[in-house]
Amino acid sequence: MNRRALYKVAPAQEELFGLLVCASFFLSGIALGTFSARSLDEAGTLALQASMAGYIDRITDGTHVPPAFLSTLWVSGRTHLLVVFLGFSLLGTLCLPVVAGVRGFYLSFSIAAFIRAFGIGGWPVALSLFGVGALITVPCFFILASQAFAASANLGKSALGSGRLQFGAFYNGSYLKRIGICTVGILVAALLELYLTPLLVAWTSSFL
């Protein structure tokens, strides 16, 4: 196998490995977040219920003031920006699985805590609040994390002298194209959070 073919095969294998590792940590974070939400005491549950009830009431009666687009974009894409940064770091292979676990924890904890506060009837509202943007941001996260994991691993190999890969071998056009596609996806997710999520929350609030 020549060197050009080796460059194509090795990163693909490392991306798959990175995807599996990050997905495992993500699922572990989901399990931990769900379990943690179940441990909320009565005072915490009541406080969450009062806070979220007020938020939902403001949406349904039309008095809710949505955040600025840039603020929503930052919340939607800050984890992805961190992932991209870690792809250029030797620490990426160690930190990316942790970031995936934290991402899974907060997503599941938010949903599970809402269900604990409002009961089984809160499922539709919880999915409206936390699931709309996640349908885009979570796949984008794994696309970026898997390639960042492979790039970081190759940086480590080069630093240890076990490989002679050039910078452009793993930060190539395909790498940048995926970043561009995911950037567009995050922009769409931010717009959905601003304009679609409130409509869905207002519609599903009748289930509470």
Protein Blocks (a to p, Z undefined) as FASTA:
>chain_A
ZZklmmmmmmmmmmmmmmmmmmmmmmmmmmmmmmmmmmpcfklmmmmmmmmmmmmmmmmn
opaccddfklmmmmmmmmmmmmmmmmmpfklmmmmmmmmmmmmmmmmmmmmmmmmmnojm
lmmmmmmmmmmmmmmmmmmmmmmmmmmmmmmmmmmmmmnopaccdfklmmcfklmmmmmm
mmmmmmmmmmmmmmmmmmmmmmmmmmZZ
